[in-house]
Amino acid sequence: MTSAPRSSACSTTTVAHLARVLLATGNAAAAEPLARESMAVFEAHDPDDWRRFSVQNLAGGCRLAAGDPAAAESLVRQGYAGMAERASRIPAIDQLRLREALERLTALAAVQNRPDELTRWRRELEKFDRGLWAGGWRWRKPLDRDLEVPAGSPNHLR
């Protein structure tokens, strides 16, 4: 296995973050090519990296948002499976990507009208949120107080 040069990995990660932002803001059409570009770079340079599977799941999320669950299914499922298998290598700051992948699996099951799978993935999300996820991660959803910015601070919005 060869590794991409650090600048390449950083650039690829930045492109993936942009794809996430675009998808989150409802622009799946613009997000998908960026997710696929990132996935291709990771496949070529570091195919065992957890980020490859994260952007694979993200690309599936783009297809799902575009209304194509058939094309999304393998990307979402394989992306999550690869991430779950490599969960111990995912830095704490990026563990949220696992939750996003679970959310996409939940959405896929809902769109495909698969109630048993929908129940399964909702339970996995609940476990994740309680810190009981099988990968051992101690996730805690942010509380409202975590998101509050004190009045008068430079970041306070008025």
Chimera marker file (.cmm) of the C-alpha trace (Angstrom):
<marker_set name="trace">
<marker id="1" x="0.000" y="0.000" z="0.000" r="1" g="1" b="0" radius="0.5"/>
<marker id="2" x="1.316" y="3.399" z="-0.926" r="1" g="1" b="0" radius="0.5"/>
<marker id="3" x="0.302" y="6.570" z="0.814" r="1" g="1" b="0" radius="0.5"/>
<marker id="4" x="-0.617" y="9.776" z="-0.890" r="1" g="1" b="0" radius="0.5"/>
<marker id="5" x="1.665" y="12.705" z="-0.177" r="1" g="1" b="0" radius="0.5"/>
<marker id="6" x="0.436" y="14.656" z="2.830" r="1" g="1" b="0" radius="0.5"/>
<marker id="7" x="-0.573" y="17.650" z="0.742" r="1" g="1" b="0" radius="0.5"/>
<marker id="8" x="-2.618" y="15.363" z="-1.502" r="1" g="1" b="0" radius="0.5"/>
<marker id="9" x="-4.353" y="13.739" z="1.471" r="1" g="1" b="0" radius="0.5"/>
<marker id="10" x="-5.074" y="17.169" z="2.970" r="1" g="1" b="0" radius="0.5"/>
<marker id="11" x="-6.438" y="18.480" z="-0.329" r="1" g="1" b="0" radius="0.5"/>
<marker id="12" x="-8.575" y="15.377" z="-0.758" r="1" g="1" b="0" radius="0.5"/>
<marker id="13" x="-9.939" y="15.736" z="2.759" r="1" g="1" b="0" radius="0.5"/>
<marker id="14" x="-10.738" y="19.392" z="2.101" r="1" g="1" b="0" radius="0.5"/>
<marker id="15" x="-12.633" y="18.465" z="-1.065" r="1" g="1" b="0" radius="0.5"/>
<marker id="16" x="-14.570" y="15.849" z="0.931" r="1" g="1" b="0" radius="0.5"/>
<marker id="17" x="-15.453" y="18.466" z="3.567" r="1" g="1" b="0" radius="0.5"/>
<marker id="18" x="-16.723" y="20.779" z="0.842" r="1" g="1" b="0" radius="0.5"/>
<marker id="19" x="-18.859" y="17.932" z="-0.510" r="1" g="1" b="0" radius="0.5"/>
<marker id="20" x="-20.322" y="17.426" z="2.993" r="1" g="1" b="0" radius="0.5"/>
<marker id="21" x="-21.193" y="21.109" z="3.255" r="1" g="1" b="0" radius="0.5"/>
<marker id="22" x="-22.805" y="21.123" z="-0.177" r="1" g="1" b="0" radius="0.5"/>
<marker id="23" x="-24.860" y="18.031" z="0.628" r="1" g="1" b="0" radius="0.5"/>
<marker id="24" x="-25.906" y="19.455" z="4.000" r="1" g="1" b="0" radius="0.5"/>
<marker id="25" x="-27.083" y="22.640" z="2.297" r="1" g="1" b="0" radius="0.5"/>
<marker id="26" x="-29.175" y="20.740" z="-0.224" r="1" g="1" b="0" radius="0.5"/>
<marker id="27" x="-26.822" y="20.799" z="-3.198" r="1" g="1" b="0" radius="0.5"/>
<marker id="28" x="-26.351" y="17.070" z="-3.815" r="1" g="1" b="0" radius="0.5"/>
<marker id="29" x="-25.675" y="17.624" z="-7.523" r="1" g="1" b="0" radius="0.5"/>
<marker id="30" x="-22.589" y="19.726" z="-6.759" r="1" g="1" b="0" radius="0.5"/>
<marker id="31" x="-21.512" y="17.526" z="-3.839" r="1" g="1" b="0" radius="0.5"/>
<marker id="32" x="-21.488" y="14.185" z="-5.631" r="1" g="1" b="0" radius="0.5"/>
<marker id="33" x="-18.627" y="14.805" z="-8.098" r="1" g="1" b="0" radius="0.5"/>
<marker id="34" x="-16.475" y="16.111" z="-5.249" r="1" g="1" b="0" radius="0.5"/>
<marker id="35" x="-17.239" y="13.060" z="-3.100" r="1" g="1" b="0" radius="0.5"/>
<marker id="36" x="-16.453" y="10.752" z="-6.004" r="1" g="1" b="0" radius="0.5"/>
<marker id="37" x="-13.219" y="12.622" z="-6.741" r="1" g="1" b="0" radius="0.5"/>
<marker id="38" x="-12.123" y="12.200" z="-3.115" r="1" g="1" b="0" radius="0.5"/>
<marker id="39" x="-13.116" y="8.539" z="-3.167" r="1" g="1" b="0" radius="0.5"/>
<marker id="40" x="-11.043" y="7.950" z="-6.316" r="1" g="1" b="0" radius="0.5"/>
<marker id="41" x="-7.954" y="9.546" z="-4.783" r="1" g="1" b="0" radius="0.5"/>
<marker id="42" x="-8.242" y="7.462" z="-1.614" r="1" g="1" b="0" radius="0.5"/>
<marker id="43" x="-8.866" y="4.291" z="-3.654" r="1" g="1" b="0" radius="0.5"/>
<marker id="44" x="-5.725" y="4.972" z="-5.703" r="1" g="1" b="0" radius="0.5"/>
<marker id="45" x="-3.387" y="6.035" z="-2.906" r="1" g="1" b="0" radius="0.5"/>
<marker id="46" x="-4.671" y="4.583" z="0.353" r="1" g="1" b="0" radius="0.5"/>
<marker id="47" x="-7.528" y="2.137" z="-0.251" r="1" g="1" b="0" radius="0.5"/>
<marker id="48" x="-7.582" y="0.928" z="3.360" r="1" g="1" b="0" radius="0.5"/>
<marker id="49" x="-7.991" y="4.420" z="4.842" r="1" g="1" b="0" radius="0.5"/>
<marker id="50" x="-11.255" y="4.906" z="6.738" r="1" g="1" b="0" radius="0.5"/>
<marker id="51" x="-11.765" y="8.213" z="4.880" r="1" g="1" b="0" radius="0.5"/>
<marker id="52" x="-12.152" y="6.325" z="1.613" r="1" g="1" b="0" radius="0.5"/>
<marker id="53" x="-15.191" y="4.593" z="3.075" r="1" g="1" b="0" radius="0.5"/>
<marker id="54" x="-16.477" y="7.803" z="4.577" r="1" g="1" b="0" radius="0.5"/>
<marker id="55" x="-16.524" y="9.547" z="1.188" r="1" g="1" b="0" radius="0.5"/>
<marker id="56" x="-17.985" y="6.400" z="-0.391" r="1" g="1" b="0" radius="0.5"/>
<marker id="57" x="-20.868" y="6.657" z="2.071" r="1" g="1" b="0" radius="0.5"/>
<marker id="58" x="-21.066" y="10.395" z="1.360" r="1" g="1" b="0" radius="0.5"/>
<marker id="59" x="-21.329" y="9.731" z="-2.394" r="1" g="1" b="0" radius="0.5"/>
<marker id="60" x="-24.173" y="7.346" z="-1.616" r="1" g="1" b="0" radius="0.5"/>
<marker id="61" x="-25.809" y="10.073" z="0.432" r="1" g="1" b="0" radius="0.5"/>
<marker id="62" x="-25.621" y="12.336" z="-2.606" r="1" g="1" b="0" radius="0.5"/>
<marker id="63" x="-27.361" y="9.710" z="-4.751" r="1" g="1" b="0" radius="0.5"/>
<marker id="64" x="-29.964" y="9.233" z="-2.038" r="1" g="1" b="0" radius="0.5"/>
<marker id="65" x="-30.608" y="12.988" z="-1.851" r="1" g="1" b="0" radius="0.5"/>
<marker id="66" x="-30.908" y="13.049" z="-5.640" r="1" g="1" b="0" radius="0.5"/>
<marker id="67" x="-33.718" y="10.503" z="-5.408" r="1" g="1" b="0" radius="0.5"/>
<marker id="68" x="-31.795" y="7.466" z="-6.645" r="1" g="1" b="0" radius="0.5"/>
<marker id="69" x="-31.837" y="4.942" z="-3.770" r="1" g="1" b="0" radius="0.5"/>
<marker id="70" x="-30.877" y="2.039" z="-6.047" r="1" g="1" b="0" radius="0.5"/>
<marker id="71" x="-27.585" y="3.740" z="-6.964" r="1" g="1" b="0" radius="0.5"/>
<marker id="72" x="-27.088" y="4.904" z="-3.364" r="1" g="1" b="0" radius="0.5"/>
<marker id="73" x="-27.500" y="1.522" z="-1.714" r="1" g="1" b="0" radius="0.5"/>
<marker id="74" x="-24.143" y="-0.134" z="-2.364" r="1" g="1" b="0" radius="0.5"/>
<marker id="75" x="-22.233" y="3.102" z="-1.733" r="1" g="1" b="0" radius="0.5"/>
<marker id="76" x="-23.990" y="3.733" z="1.573" r="1" g="1" b="0" radius="0.5"/>
<marker id="77" x="-23.768" y="0.138" z="2.798" r="1" g="1" b="0" radius="0.5"/>
<marker id="78" x="-20.177" y="-0.538" z="1.738" r="1" g="1" b="0" radius="0.5"/>
<marker id="79" x="-19.048" y="2.854" z="3.008" r="1" g="1" b="0" radius="0.5"/>
<marker id="80" x="-20.532" y="2.243" z="6.438" r="1" g="1" b="0" radius="0.5"/>
<marker id="81" x="-19.197" y="-1.317" z="6.613" r="1" g="1" b="0" radius="0.5"/>
<marker id="82" x="-15.682" y="-0.125" z="5.763" r="1" g="1" b="0" radius="0.5"/>
<marker id="83" x="-15.838" y="2.621" z="8.355" r="1" g="1" b="0" radius="0.5"/>
<marker id="84" x="-17.195" y="0.311" z="11.042" r="1" g="1" b="0" radius="0.5"/>
<marker id="85" x="-14.429" y="-2.192" z="10.327" r="1" g="1" b="0" radius="0.5"/>
<marker id="86" x="-11.822" y="0.558" z="10.760" r="1" g="1" b="0" radius="0.5"/>
<marker id="87" x="-13.539" y="2.392" z="13.621" r="1" g="1" b="0" radius="0.5"/>
<marker id="88" x="-10.532" y="2.074" z="15.915" r="1" g="1" b="0" radius="0.5"/>
<marker id="89" x="-8.487" y="4.089" z="13.391" r="1" g="1" b="0" radius="0.5"/>
<marker id="90" x="-10.942" y="6.971" z="13.161" r="1" g="1" b="0" radius="0.5"/>
<marker id="91" x="-9.743" y="9.925" z="15.243" r="1" g="1" b="0" radius="0.5"/>
<marker id="92" x="-12.137" y="11.038" z="17.987" r="1" g="1" b="0" radius="0.5"/>
<marker id="93" x="-12.837" y="14.317" z="16.206" r="1" g="1" b="0" radius="0.5"/>
<marker id="94" x="-14.045" y="12.401" z="13.130" r="1" g="1" b="0" radius="0.5"/>
<marker id="95" x="-16.170" y="9.768" z="14.879" r="1" g="1" b="0" radius="0.5"/>
<marker id="96" x="-19.195" y="11.853" z="13.917" r="1" g="1" b="0" radius="0.5"/>
<marker id="97" x="-18.712" y="10.518" z="10.374" r="1" g="1" b="0" radius="0.5"/>
<marker id="98" x="-19.899" y="7.134" z="11.656" r="1" g="1" b="0" radius="0.5"/>
<marker id="99" x="-23.084" y="8.718" z="12.901" r="1" g="1" b="0" radius="0.5"/>
<marker id="100" x="-23.621" y="10.403" z="9.546" r="1" g="1" b="0" radius="0.5"/>
<marker id="101" x="-23.202" y="7.021" z="7.859" r="1" g="1" b="0" radius="0.5"/>
<marker id="102" x="-25.785" y="5.503" z="10.206" r="1" g="1" b="0" radius="0.5"/>
<marker id="103" x="-28.148" y="8.365" z="9.401" r="1" g="1" b="0" radius="0.5"/>
<marker id="104" x="-27.781" y="7.591" z="5.698" r="1" g="1" b="0" radius="0.5"/>
<marker id="105" x="-28.496" y="3.907" z="6.297" r="1" g="1" b="0" radius="0.5"/>
<marker id="106" x="-31.601" y="4.929" z="8.248" r="1" g="1" b="0" radius="0.5"/>
<marker id="107" x="-32.740" y="7.241" z="5.442" r="1" g="1" b="0" radius="0.5"/>
<marker id="108" x="-32.088" y="4.529" z="2.847" r="1" g="1" b="0" radius="0.5"/>
<marker id="109" x="-34.178" y="1.995" z="4.768" r="1" g="1" b="0" radius="0.5"/>
<marker id="110" x="-36.998" y="4.539" z="5.081" r="1" g="1" b="0" radius="0.5"/>
<marker id="111" x="-36.985" y="5.398" z="1.377" r="1" g="1" b="0" radius="0.5"/>
<marker id="112" x="-36.898" y="1.718" z="0.413" r="1" g="1" b="0" radius="0.5"/>
<marker id="113" x="-39.747" y="0.943" z="2.821" r="1" g="1" b="0" radius="0.5"/>
<marker id="114" x="-37.775" y="-1.662" z="4.753" r="1" g="1" b="0" radius="0.5"/>
<marker id="115" x="-39.243" y="-1.430" z="8.274" r="1" g="1" b="0" radius="0.5"/>
<marker id="116" x="-37.024" y="-4.106" z="9.838" r="1" g="1" b="0" radius="0.5"/>
<marker id="117" x="-33.859" y="-2.394" z="8.597" r="1" g="1" b="0" radius="0.5"/>
<marker id="118" x="-35.235" y="0.992" z="9.581" r="1" g="1" b="0" radius="0.5"/>
<marker id="119" x="-35.746" y="-0.266" z="13.134" r="1" g="1" b="0" radius="0.5"/>
<marker id="120" x="-32.253" y="-1.781" z="13.188" r="1" g="1" b="0" radius="0.5"/>
<marker id="121" x="-30.509" y="1.397" z="12.039" r="1" g="1" b="0" radius="0.5"/>
<marker id="122" x="-32.565" y="3.597" z="14.381" r="1" g="1" b="0" radius="0.5"/>
<marker id="123" x="-31.475" y="1.382" z="17.270" r="1" g="1" b="0" radius="0.5"/>
<marker id="124" x="-27.839" y="1.685" z="16.165" r="1" g="1" b="0" radius="0.5"/>
<marker id="125" x="-28.225" y="5.469" z="16.107" r="1" g="1" b="0" radius="0.5"/>
<marker id="126" x="-29.703" y="5.415" z="19.609" r="1" g="1" b="0" radius="0.5"/>
<marker id="127" x="-26.830" y="3.233" z="20.836" r="1" g="1" b="0" radius="0.5"/>
<marker id="128" x="-24.329" y="5.542" z="19.199" r="1" g="1" b="0" radius="0.5"/>
<marker id="129" x="-25.912" y="8.555" z="20.863" r="1" g="1" b="0" radius="0.5"/>
<marker id="130" x="-25.832" y="6.841" z="24.258" r="1" g="1" b="0" radius="0.5"/>
<marker id="131" x="-22.175" y="5.923" z="23.775" r="1" g="1" b="0" radius="0.5"/>
<marker id="132" x="-22.909" y="2.217" z="23.485" r="1" g="1" b="0" radius="0.5"/>
<marker id="133" x="-21.918" y="1.801" z="19.871" r="1" g="1" b="0" radius="0.5"/>
<marker id="134" x="-20.264" y="-1.552" z="19.152" r="1" g="1" b="0" radius="0.5"/>
<marker id="135" x="-17.053" y="0.193" z="18.117" r="1" g="1" b="0" radius="0.5"/>
<marker id="136" x="-16.594" y="1.450" z="21.651" r="1" g="1" b="0" radius="0.5"/>
<marker id="137" x="-16.814" y="5.141" z="20.855" r="1" g="1" b="0" radius="0.5"/>
<marker id="138" x="-18.179" y="7.352" z="23.615" r="1" g="1" b="0" radius="0.5"/>
<marker id="139" x="-20.224" y="9.778" z="21.550" r="1" g="1" b="0" radius="0.5"/>
<marker id="140" x="-22.261" y="12.472" z="23.251" r="1" g="1" b="0" radius="0.5"/>
<marker id="141" x="-24.698" y="14.629" z="21.347" r="1" g="1" b="0" radius="0.5"/>
<marker id="142" x="-24.000" y="18.313" z="21.885" r="1" g="1" b="0" radius="0.5"/>
<marker id="143" x="-26.287" y="19.891" z="24.427" r="1" g="1" b="0" radius="0.5"/>
<marker id="144" x="-27.829" y="23.297" z="23.826" r="1" g="1" b="0" radius="0.5"/>
<marker id="145" x="-25.478" y="24.750" z="26.439" r="1" g="1" b="0" radius="0.5"/>
<marker id="146" x="-22.511" y="23.417" z="24.430" r="1" g="1" b="0" radius="0.5"/>
<marker id="147" x="-23.621" y="25.514" z="21.479" r="1" g="1" b="0" radius="0.5"/>
<marker id="148" x="-24.310" y="28.748" z="23.348" r="1" g="1" b="0" radius="0.5"/>
<marker id="149" x="-21.904" y="31.611" z="22.856" r="1" g="1" b="0" radius="0.5"/>
<marker id="150" x="-21.733" y="34.068" z="25.772" r="1" g="1" b="0" radius="0.5"/>
<marker id="151" x="-23.098" y="37.534" z="25.036" r="1" g="1" b="0" radius="0.5"/>
<marker id="152" x="-20.312" y="39.981" z="24.377" r="1" g="1" b="0" radius="0.5"/>
<marker id="153" x="-17.883" y="37.380" z="23.060" r="1" g="1" b="0" radius="0.5"/>
<marker id="154" x="-16.361" y="38.028" z="19.618" r="1" g="1" b="0" radius="0.5"/>
<marker id="155" x="-18.438" y="35.175" z="18.117" r="1" g="1" b="0" radius="0.5"/>
<marker id="156" x="-21.766" y="36.251" z="19.580" r="1" g="1" b="0" radius="0.5"/>
<marker id="157" x="-24.386" y="36.883" z="16.907" r="1" g="1" b="0" radius="0.5"/>
<marker id="158" x="-26.816" y="39.662" z="17.687" r="1" g="1" b="0" radius="0.5"/>
<link id1="1" id2="2" r="1" g="1" b="0" radius="0.2"/>
<link id1="2" id2="3" r="1" g="1" b="0" radius="0.2"/>
<link id1="3" id2="4" r="1" g="1" b="0" radius="0.2"/>
<link id1="4" id2="5" r="1" g="1" b="0" radius="0.2"/>
<link id1="5" id2="6" r="1" g="1" b="0" radius="0.2"/>
<link id1="6" id2="7" r="1" g="1" b="0" radius="0.2"/>
<link id1="7" id2="8" r="1" g="1" b="0" radius="0.2"/>
<link id1="8" id2="9" r="1" g="1" b="0" radius="0.2"/>
<link id1="9" id2="10" r="1" g="1" b="0" radius="0.2"/>
<link id1="10" id2="11" r="1" g="1" b="0" radius="0.2"/>
<link id1="11" id2="12" r="1" g="1" b="0" radius="0.2"/>
<link id1="12" id2="13" r="1" g="1" b="0" radius="0.2"/>
<link id1="13" id2="14" r="1" g="1" b="0" radius="0.2"/>
<link id1="14" id2="15" r="1" g="1" b="0" radius="0.2"/>
<link id1="15" id2="16" r="1" g="1" b="0" radius="0.2"/>
<link id1="16" id2="17" r="1" g="1" b="0" radius="0.2"/>
<link id1="17" id2="18" r="1" g="1" b="0" radius="0.2"/>
<link id1="18" id2="19" r="1" g="1" b="0" radius="0.2"/>
<link id1="19" id2="20" r="1" g="1" b="0" radius="0.2"/>
<link id1="20" id2="21" r="1" g="1" b="0" radius="0.2"/>
<link id1="21" id2="22" r="1" g="1" b="0" radius="0.2"/>
<link id1="22" id2="23" r="1" g="1" b="0" radius="0.2"/>
<link id1="23" id2="24" r="1" g="1" b="0" radius="0.2"/>
<link id1="24" id2="25" r="1" g="1" b="0" radius="0.2"/>
<link id1="25" id2="26" r="1" g="1" b="0" radius="0.2"/>
<link id1="26" id2="27" r="1" g="1" b="0" radius="0.2"/>
<link id1="27" id2="28" r="1" g="1" b="0" radius="0.2"/>
<link id1="28" id2="29" r="1" g="1" b="0" radius="0.2"/>
<link id1="29" id2="30" r="1" g="1" b="0" radius="0.2"/>
<link id1="30" id2="31" r="1" g="1" b="0" radius="0.2"/>
<link id1="31" id2="32" r="1" g="1" b="0" radius="0.2"/>
<link id1="32" id2="33" r="1" g="1" b="0" radius="0.2"/>
<link id1="33" id2="34" r="1" g="1" b="0" radius="0.2"/>
<link id1="34" id2="35" r="1" g="1" b="0" radius="0.2"/>
<link id1="35" id2="36" r="1" g="1" b="0" radius="0.2"/>
<link id1="36" id2="37" r="1" g="1" b="0" radius="0.2"/>
<link id1="37" id2="38" r="1" g="1" b="0" radius="0.2"/>
<link id1="38" id2="39" r="1" g="1" b="0" radius="0.2"/>
<link id1="39" id2="40" r="1" g="1" b="0" radius="0.2"/>
<link id1="40" id2="41" r="1" g="1" b="0" radius="0.2"/>
<link id1="41" id2="42" r="1" g="1" b="0" radius="0.2"/>
<link id1="42" id2="43" r="1" g="1" b="0" radius="0.2"/>
<link id1="43" id2="44" r="1" g="1" b="0" radius="0.2"/>
<link id1="44" id2="45" r="1" g="1" b="0" radius="0.2"/>
<link id1="45" id2="46" r="1" g="1" b="0" radius="0.2"/>
<link id1="46" id2="47" r="1" g="1" b="0" radius="0.2"/>
<link id1="47" id2="48" r="1" g="1" b="0" radius="0.2"/>
<link id1="48" id2="49" r="1" g="1" b="0" radius="0.2"/>
<link id1="49" id2="50" r="1" g="1" b="0" radius="0.2"/>
<link id1="50" id2="51" r="1" g="1" b="0" radius="0.2"/>
<link id1="51" id2="52" r="1" g="1" b="0" radius="0.2"/>
<link id1="52" id2="53" r="1" g="1" b="0" radius="0.2"/>
<link id1="53" id2="54" r="1" g="1" b="0" radius="0.2"/>
<link id1="54" id2="55" r="1" g="1" b="0" radius="0.2"/>
<link id1="55" id2="56" r="1" g="1" b="0" radius="0.2"/>
<link id1="56" id2="57" r="1" g="1" b="0" radius="0.2"/>
<link id1="57" id2="58" r="1" g="1" b="0" radius="0.2"/>
<link id1="58" id2="59" r="1" g="1" b="0" radius="0.2"/>
<link id1="59" id2="60" r="1" g="1" b="0" radius="0.2"/>
<link id1="60" id2="61" r="1" g="1" b="0" radius="0.2"/>
<link id1="61" id2="62" r="1" g="1" b="0" radius="0.2"/>
<link id1="62" id2="63" r="1" g="1" b="0" radius="0.2"/>
<link id1="63" id2="64" r="1" g="1" b="0" radius="0.2"/>
<link id1="64" id2="65" r="1" g="1" b="0" radius="0.2"/>
<link id1="65" id2="66" r="1" g="1" b="0" radius="0.2"/>
<link id1="66" id2="67" r="1" g="1" b="0" radius="0.2"/>
<link id1="67" id2="68" r="1" g="1" b="0" radius="0.2"/>
<link id1="68" id2="69" r="1" g="1" b="0" radius="0.2"/>
<link id1="69" id2="70" r="1" g="1" b="0" radius="0.2"/>
<link id1="70" id2="71" r="1" g="1" b="0" radius="0.2"/>
<link id1="71" id2="72" r="1" g="1" b="0" radius="0.2"/>
<link id1="72" id2="73" r="1" g="1" b="0" radius="0.2"/>
<link id1="73" id2="74" r="1" g="1" b="0" radius="0.2"/>
<link id1="74" id2="75" r="1" g="1" b="0" radius="0.2"/>
<link id1="75" id2="76" r="1" g="1" b="0" radius="0.2"/>
<link id1="76" id2="77" r="1" g="1" b="0" radius="0.2"/>
<link id1="77" id2="78" r="1" g="1" b="0" radius="0.2"/>
<link id1="78" id2="79" r="1" g="1" b="0" radius="0.2"/>
<link id1="79" id2="80" r="1" g="1" b="0" radius="0.2"/>
<link id1="80" id2="81" r="1" g="1" b="0" radius="0.2"/>
<link id1="81" id2="82" r="1" g="1" b="0" radius="0.2"/>
<link id1="82" id2="83" r="1" g="1" b="0" radius="0.2"/>
<link id1="83" id2="84" r="1" g="1" b="0" radius="0.2"/>
<link id1="84" id2="85" r="1" g="1" b="0" radius="0.2"/>
<link id1="85" id2="86" r="1" g="1" b="0" radius="0.2"/>
<link id1="86" id2="87" r="1" g="1" b="0" radius="0.2"/>
<link id1="87" id2="88" r="1" g="1" b="0" radius="0.2"/>
<link id1="88" id2="89" r="1" g="1" b="0" radius="0.2"/>
<link id1="89" id2="90" r="1" g="1" b="0" radius="0.2"/>
<link id1="90" id2="91" r="1" g="1" b="0" radius="0.2"/>
<link id1="91" id2="92" r="1" g="1" b="0" radius="0.2"/>
<link id1="92" id2="93" r="1" g="1" b="0" radius="0.2"/>
<link id1="93" id2="94" r="1" g="1" b="0" radius="0.2"/>
<link id1="94" id2="95" r="1" g="1" b="0" radius="0.2"/>
<link id1="95" id2="96" r="1" g="1" b="0" radius="0.2"/>
<link id1="96" id2="97" r="1" g="1" b="0" radius="0.2"/>
<link id1="97" id2="98" r="1" g="1" b="0" radius="0.2"/>
<link id1="98" id2="99" r="1" g="1" b="0" radius="0.2"/>
<link id1="99" id2="100" r="1" g="1" b="0" radius="0.2"/>
<link id1="100" id2="101" r="1" g="1" b="0" radius="0.2"/>
<link id1="101" id2="102" r="1" g="1" b="0" radius="0.2"/>
<link id1="102" id2="103" r="1" g="1" b="0" radius="0.2"/>
<link id1="103" id2="104" r="1" g="1" b="0" radius="0.2"/>
<link id1="104" id2="105" r="1" g="1" b="0" radius="0.2"/>
<link id1="105" id2="106" r="1" g="1" b="0" radius="0.2"/>
<link id1="106" id2="107" r="1" g="1" b="0" radius="0.2"/>
<link id1="107" id2="108" r="1" g="1" b="0" radius="0.2"/>
<link id1="108" id2="109" r="1" g="1" b="0" radius="0.2"/>
<link id1="109" id2="110" r="1" g="1" b="0" radius="0.2"/>
<link id1="110" id2="111" r="1" g="1" b="0" radius="0.2"/>
<link id1="111" id2="112" r="1" g="1" b="0" radius="0.2"/>
<link id1="112" id2="113" r="1" g="1" b="0" radius="0.2"/>
<link id1="113" id2="114" r="1" g="1" b="0" radius="0.2"/>
<link id1="114" id2="115" r="1" g="1" b="0" radius="0.2"/>
<link id1="115" id2="116" r="1" g="1" b="0" radius="0.2"/>
<link id1="116" id2="117" r="1" g="1" b="0" radius="0.2"/>
<link id1="117" id2="118" r="1" g="1" b="0" radius="0.2"/>
<link id1="118" id2="119" r="1" g="1" b="0" radius="0.2"/>
<link id1="119" id2="120" r="1" g="1" b="0" radius="0.2"/>
<link id1="120" id2="121" r="1" g="1" b="0" radius="0.2"/>
<link id1="121" id2="122" r="1" g="1" b="0" radius="0.2"/>
<link id1="122" id2="123" r="1" g="1" b="0" radius="0.2"/>
<link id1="123" id2="124" r="1" g="1" b="0" radius="0.2"/>
<link id1="124" id2="125" r="1" g="1" b="0" radius="0.2"/>
<link id1="125" id2="126" r="1" g="1" b="0" radius="0.2"/>
<link id1="126" id2="127" r="1" g="1" b="0" radius="0.2"/>
<link id1="127" id2="128" r="1" g="1" b="0" radius="0.2"/>
<link id1="128" id2="129" r="1" g="1" b="0" radius="0.2"/>
<link id1="129" id2="130" r="1" g="1" b="0" radius="0.2"/>
<link id1="130" id2="131" r="1" g="1" b="0" radius="0.2"/>
<link id1="131" id2="132" r="1" g="1" b="0" radius="0.2"/>
<link id1="132" id2="133" r="1" g="1" b="0" radius="0.2"/>
<link id1="133" id2="134" r="1" g="1" b="0" radius="0.2"/>
<link id1="134" id2="135" r="1" g="1" b="0" radius="0.2"/>
<link id1="135" id2="136" r="1" g="1" b="0" radius="0.2"/>
<link id1="136" id2="137" r="1" g="1" b="0" radius="0.2"/>
<link id1="137" id2="138" r="1" g="1" b="0" radius="0.2"/>
<link id1="138" id2="139" r="1" g="1" b="0" radius="0.2"/>
<link id1="139" id2="140" r="1" g="1" b="0" radius="0.2"/>
<link id1="140" id2="141" r="1" g="1" b="0" radius="0.2"/>
<link id1="141" id2="142" r="1" g="1" b="0" radius="0.2"/>
<link id1="142" id2="143" r="1" g="1" b="0" radius="0.2"/>
<link id1="143" id2="144" r="1" g="1" b="0" radius="0.2"/>
<link id1="144" id2="145" r="1" g="1" b="0" radius="0.2"/>
<link id1="145" id2="146" r="1" g="1" b="0" radius="0.2"/>
<link id1="146" id2="147" r="1" g="1" b="0" radius="0.2"/>
<link id1="147" id2="148" r="1" g="1" b="0" radius="0.2"/>
<link id1="148" id2="149" r="1" g="1" b="0" radius="0.2"/>
<link id1="149" id2="150" r="1" g="1" b="0" radius="0.2"/>
<link id1="150" id2="151" r="1" g="1" b="0" radius="0.2"/>
<link id1="151" id2="152" r="1" g="1" b="0" radius="0.2"/>
<link id1="152" id2="153" r="1" g="1" b="0" radius="0.2"/>
<link id1="153" id2="154" r="1" g="1" b="0" radius="0.2"/>
<link id1="154" id2="155" r="1" g="1" b="0" radius="0.2"/>
<link id1="155" id2="156" r="1" g="1" b="0" radius="0.2"/>
<link id1="156" id2="157" r="1" g="1" b="0" radius="0.2"/>
<link id1="157" id2="158" r="1" g="1" b="0" radius="0.2"/>
</marker_set>
